[in-house]
Amino acid sequence: KASQAVHQIMEQNARESIECPFDLLEHVTGRNLEKPKEIERDTGARIELDRKFDPCLFHVYGSNEIRGAACEKLRELIAGAKENLSKEERFECPRSLVGVVIGSRGANVKEIQRKSGARVDILQDRDPCEIVICGSKESVSKASQAVHKLVGGFKEKTSNTVERVECPKAAVGVVIGSHGSTMKEIQRESGATIEILHQDRDPCEVVVKGKKECVSRASDRVRKVILAALVSGEMSMTMDCPRVYVGLIIGPKGVNVKRIERATGVRVDINQGPDPCRVTVRGPKGKVQDAVERLRKLISDREGLQAEGSAGLGSPETSKMGDLRTSLGKKRSPSGTPAPSSAKKARAASALDRLGTTEVGGPSSANVDSQRKVSELLGKKEKRAKRFGTAEAG
């Protein structure tokens, strides 16, 4: 009897071990080891799991009959898991995007594995890195889609796109804004860059560059500005102005520009970078044209004055000044009177040059003043000639 009892105890505590790959463990055990527990209830065996190694070990305790039934069920579970987990997918991922897939402290990978049930491994010992997804066909498919969505979404956000918006020439100035204020504001708020091409054509072309979402925001803003300008009837005109006339258009402390702006109700902006400079006038259509005509009249009036001055270079006063330069350049007669020094002659000639160059052809009051000065110089010359008895007195 004692011997039978010992054998019975030994038989009940006999153990049989079954290997299970670690990758299959979750599918074999289920949540909270529910599948092994179900086998224990059905067969009466005791099952322990050893996770220290890969493959893992299921230790089954019980009589021969009980152990045999429990082990058979475990082997069926493992075989079914292997069949379902025969899918493996590998694809490359640039090292710069691996962090996007992993996420902060592995949050993205853990989330993908939890939702799909697949296992995701990233081999970072190469460039490009390799992502390996193992699991059932369904779970691998879900995990692969999630990974590609992460990578593709990041690329789409960071890649630059270009969008072109047609803009009527009359609305270009409104899109640019005063000193570029409107365009700078759109760029700052959207994060995209804006460039206006072919401003000599109608319509012009507004080119928006940047990330896709930034370009979308900027393009929408540009279209709204163009539409608002067309509805309100605002327009802009740009004219070239030689740099030498920019000061004339601006006037002392901007008086000329301010006067035109007050009279017409427009905005005048002058870009003094290029030569010729660019003068942009913005406002209602009729008033813009009026302001442009006023600006052109300022330039044409100054050009007319310069043309008159050039034509008057052969006048009698000019001839007198030329004679005066010639006479000042002559030496005194050899009557013992010393000739003027070269420095004095240079200063006199320089004064005459300034009078002849600056005053001739200018306004009428300036011409009268210059004639008076020339007459005074001629009178002084004649007095000196009589006093010292020089040869050129006659």
C-alpha positions in Angstrom: 0.0 0.0 0.0 2.8 2.4 0.9 4.5 1.7 -2.3 1.4 2.3 -4.3 0.9 5.6 -2.5 4.4 6.7 -3.3 4.1 5.8 -6.9 0.8 7.6 -7.0 2.3 10.8 -5.5 5.3 10.6 -7.9 3.0 10.1 -10.8 0.9 13.1 -9.8 4.0 15.3 -9.5 5.6 14.1 -12.7 6.5 16.9 -15.1 6.6 17.3 -18.8 8.0 20.4 -20.5 6.9 21.9 -23.8 8.8 24.6 -25.7 7.1 27.7 -27.0 8.8 30.5 -29.1 8.6 33.8 -27.3 7.1 35.5 -30.3 4.1 33.1 -30.1 3.7 33.3 -26.3 1.0 36.0 -26.3 -1.1 34.1 -28.9 -0.7 30.8 -27.0 -1.5 32.1 -23.5 -4.1 34.8 -24.4 -4.8 37.5 -21.9 -3.8 36.8 -18.3 -2.9 33.2 -19.2 -6.6 32.4 -19.9 -5.9 29.6 -22.3 -3.5 27.5 -20.0 -6.0 28.0 -17.2 -8.8 26.7 -19.4 -6.7 23.6 -20.1 -6.1 23.1 -16.4 -9.8 23.2 -15.7 -10.5 20.8 -18.6 -7.8 18.2 -17.8 -7.0 18.6 -14.1 -3.3 19.2 -14.9 -1.2 21.9 -13.3 0.6 24.2 -15.8 3.5 26.5 -15.0 5.2 29.0 -17.4 8.9 29.7 -17.4 9.7 32.9 -19.3 13.4 33.1 -18.5 14.5 31.7 -21.8 13.6 31.8 -25.5 11.9 29.5 -26.3 9.8 29.7 -23.2 8.8 26.5 -21.3 5.4 25.2 -20.3 5.8 22.7 -17.3 2.9 20.3 -17.1 2.3 18.3 -13.9 -0.1 15.4 -13.3 -0.6 11.8 -14.0 0.4 10.3 -17.3 -3.1 10.5 -18.6 -3.7 14.0 -17.4 -0.3 15.2 -18.6 -0.8 13.7 -22.0 -4.2 15.5 -22.5 -2.9 18.8 -21.3 0.3 18.6 -23.4 -1.7 17.7 -26.5 -3.9 20.8 -26.1 -0.8 23.0 -25.6 0.8 21.6 -28.7 -2.3 22.3 -30.7 -2.3 25.9 -29.4 1.3 26.4 -30.4 0.8 24.9 -33.8 -2.2 27.1 -34.5 -0.2 30.2 -33.4 2.7 29.3 -35.7 0.3 28.9 -38.6 -1.3 32.3 -37.9 2.0 34.0 -37.2 3.7 32.9 -40.3 3.6 36.4 -41.8 6.7 38.6 -41.6 7.2 41.9 -43.4 10.4 43.9 -43.7 11.0 47.4 -45.2 13.6 50.1 -45.0 13.3 53.3 -43.2 15.8 56.3 -43.3 17.6 56.7 -40.1 16.3 60.3 -39.9 12.7 59.0 -39.6 13.3 56.2 -37.1 12.6 58.6 -34.3 9.2 59.3 -35.8 8.3 55.6 -35.8 9.6 54.9 -32.3 8.1 58.0 -30.7 8.8 59.6 -27.4 10.1 56.7 -25.1 8.9 54.2 -27.7 5.3 55.4 -27.4 4.5 55.0 -31.1 5.8 51.5 -31.4 4.1 50.4 -28.3 0.8 51.8 -29.5 1.1 50.1 -32.9 1.9 46.7 -31.2 -1.0 47.1 -28.8 -3.6 48.0 -31.4 -2.4 45.5 -34.1 -1.2 42.6 -32.0 1.9 42.3 -34.2 5.5 42.6 -33.0 7.6 45.5 -34.4 11.4 45.4 -34.4 13.6 48.2 -35.7 17.2 47.3 -36.7 19.2 50.5 -36.2 22.6 49.0 -36.9 22.4 50.1 -40.6 21.4 53.0 -42.7 18.7 52.9 -43.9 17.4 51.1 -40.9 15.1 48.0 -41.3 11.7 47.6 -39.7 10.6 44.0 -39.1 6.9 43.2 -38.4 5.9 39.7 -37.3 2.5 38.3 -36.5 -0.6 37.1 -38.1 -1.4 38.3 -41.6 -4.1 40.6 -40.2 -2.0 42.0 -37.4 1.1 42.5 -39.7 -1.1 44.3 -42.2 -2.5 46.6 -39.5 1.0 47.4 -38.1 2.5 48.0 -41.5 -0.2 50.4 -42.4 0.3 52.3 -39.1 4.1 52.6 -39.7 3.7 53.8 -43.3 1.1 56.3 -42.2 3.5 57.7 -39.6 6.4 58.0 -42.0 4.3 59.3 -44.9 2.5 61.9 -42.8 5.9 63.2 -41.5 7.3 63.4 -45.1 4.2 65.2 -46.3 4.4 67.8 -43.5 8.1 68.4 -44.0 8.3 68.3 -47.8 8.1 71.6 -49.7 5.3 72.2 -52.2 4.8 75.0 -54.7 1.5 76.6 -55.6 0.9 79.3 -58.2 -1.9 81.9 -58.0 -2.8 84.2 -60.8 -3.2 87.9 -59.8 -4.5 90.8 -61.9 -1.9 93.4 -62.4 -4.1 96.0 -60.8 -4.2 94.0 -57.6 -0.5 93.3 -57.3 0.2 96.4 -55.1 -2.6 95.4 -52.8 -1.1 91.9 -52.4 2.3 93.4 -51.7 1.0 96.1 -49.3 2.7 99.3 -48.1 6.4 98.6 -48.1 5.6 94.9 -48.5 3.5 94.8 -45.3 0.7 92.6 -46.5 3.0 90.0 -48.1 5.2 90.0 -45.0 2.2 89.5 -42.7 0.9 86.5 -44.8 4.4 84.9 -44.8 4.7 85.4 -41.0 1.3 83.9 -40.2 1.4 81.0 -42.7 5.1 80.0 -42.6 5.3 79.9 -46.4 7.3 82.2 -48.7 5.7 84.3 -51.4 7.2 85.7 -54.5 5.6 87.7 -57.3 6.8 87.0 -60.8 6.2 88.6 -64.2 4.9 91.9 -62.8 5.1 93.3 -66.4 2.3 90.9 -67.4 -1.4 90.8 -66.8 -2.2 88.6 -64.9 1.0 88.3 -62.8 1.9 85.2 -61.0 2.1 84.8 -57.2 4.3 81.8 -56.3 3.8 80.3 -52.8 6.4 77.8 -51.5 6.7 75.8 -48.3 5.2 72.9 -46.4 1.9 71.7 -47.8 -0.3 73.1 -44.9 1.6 76.4 -44.9 1.2 76.8 -48.7 -2.5 76.1 -48.4 -3.0 78.8 -45.7 -0.9 81.4 -47.6 -2.7 80.7 -50.9 -6.1 81.1 -49.3 -5.0 84.4 -47.8 -3.6 85.7 -51.2 -6.8 84.8 -53.0 -8.9 86.6 -50.4 -6.8 89.7 -50.7 -7.1 89.7 -54.5 -10.8 89.2 -54.3 -11.2 92.0 -51.8 -9.1 94.4 -54.0 -11.2 93.6 -57.0 -14.5 94.0 -55.2 -13.5 97.3 -53.6 -12.2 98.7 -56.9 -8.6 99.2 -55.6 -5.7 98.9 -57.9 -2.0 99.7 -58.1 0.3 101.1 -60.8 4.0 100.9 -60.9 6.3 103.3 -62.8 10.0 103.6 -63.2 11.7 106.7 -62.0 15.4 107.6 -62.6 17.3 107.8 -59.3 18.2 111.5 -60.0 14.5 112.4 -59.9 13.6 110.5 -56.7 14.4 113.5 -54.5 12.2 115.7 -56.7 9.2 113.3 -56.3 9.7 113.1 -52.5 10.4 116.8 -52.0 11.8 118.4 -48.8 10.7 116.2 -45.9 8.4 114.3 -48.2 6.3 117.4 -49.0 5.7 116.5 -52.7 4.6 112.9 -52.0 2.4 114.0 -49.1 0.7 116.7 -51.2 -0.1 114.2 -54.0 -1.4 111.6 -51.4 -3.6 114.2 -49.8 -4.9 115.5 -53.1 -5.7 112.1 -54.6 -6.3 109.9 -51.6 -3.8 107.2 -52.7 -0.7 105.7 -51.2 2.7 106.2 -52.9 5.6 103.9 -52.1 9.1 104.3 -53.5 11.6 101.4 -53.7 15.0 103.2 -54.0 16.9 99.9 -54.3 17.1 99.5 -58.0 17.9 102.1 -60.7 15.6 103.2 -62.1 13.7 103.2 -58.8 10.2 101.7 -58.6 7.3 104.0 -57.7 4.1 102.1 -56.7 0.8 104.0 -56.4 -2.2 102.2 -54.7 -5.8 103.3 -54.3 -9.1 103.7 -56.2 -8.6 103.3 -60.0 -9.4 106.9 -61.1 -7.3 108.4 -58.3 -4.4 106.2 -58.9 -4.2 107.3 -62.5 -4.5 111.0 -61.4 -1.6 110.5 -59.0 0.5 108.8 -61.6 -0.1 111.8 -64.0 1.0 114.2 -61.3 4.2 112.3 -60.7 5.0 112.1 -64.4 4.4 115.9 -64.7 6.9 116.6 -61.9 9.5 114.6 -63.8 8.7 116.1 -67.2 8.8 119.6 -65.9 12.3 119.1 -64.5 13.4 117.5 -67.7 12.1 120.6 -69.6 14.1 122.9 -67.3 17.2 121.0 -67.9 16.7 121.0 -71.6 16.4 124.9 -71.5 19.5 125.1 -69.5 21.5 123.1 -71.9 20.2 125.3 -74.8 21.3 128.5 -73.0 25.0 127.6 -72.7 25.8 129.7 -75.8 24.2 132.9 -74.4 26.1 136.2 -74.2 26.6 135.9 -70.5 28.2 132.5 -71.0 30.5 134.1 -73.6 31.4 136.9 -71.1 32.3 134.3 -68.5 34.4 132.4 -71.1 36.2 135.7 -71.9 36.7 136.3 -68.2 38.3 132.9 -67.7 40.6 133.6 -70.7 41.6 137.0 -69.5 42.2 135.7 -65.9 44.4 133.0 -67.4 46.7 135.6 -69.1 49.8 136.9 -67.5 50.4 140.6 -66.7 52.4 142.7 -69.1 56.1 143.0 -68.4 55.7 146.4 -66.8 57.0 145.1 -63.5 53.5 144.2 -62.1 53.5 140.6 -60.7 51.2 138.2 -62.4 48.5 136.5 -60.2 49.5 133.3 -58.6 48.3 130.0 -60.0 46.2 129.4 -56.8 44.3 132.6 -57.3 43.6 131.9 -60.9 42.4 128.4 -60.0 40.0 129.8 -57.3 38.7 132.4 -59.7 38.1 129.9 -62.5 36.4 127.5 -60.0 34.1 130.3 -58.9 33.2 131.0 -62.5 32.7 127.3 -63.2 30.2 127.1 -60.4 28.4 130.1 -61.6 28.2 129.0 -65.1 27.4 125.4 -64.4 24.9 125.8 -61.6 23.0 128.9 -62.4 22.8 128.9 -66.2 19.6 127.1 -67.3 18.0 127.3 -63.8 15.0 129.3 -62.7 14.8 133.0 -64.0 15.7 134.5 -60.6 18.8 132.4 -60.4 19.9 133.6 -63.9 19.5 137.3 -62.9 21.6 136.7 -59.8 24.3 135.0 -61.8 24.3 137.8 -64.4 24.7 140.3 -61.6 27.7 138.4 -60.1 29.3 138.1 -63.5 28.9 141.9 -64.1 30.5 142.6 -60.7 33.5 140.4 -61.6 34.0 142.0 -65.0 33.9 145.5 -63.4 36.5 144.5 -60.8 38.7 143.1 -63.5 38.5 146.3 -65.5 39.4 148.4 -62.4 42.4 146.3 -61.7 43.5 146.5 -65.3 43.3 150.3 -65.3 45.0 150.5 -61.9 48.0 148.4 -62.8 48.1 149.3 -66.6 48.0 145.7 -67.8 48.1 145.0 -71.5 44.7 143.5 -71.6 43.0 146.6 -70.3 42.0 147.4 -73.9 
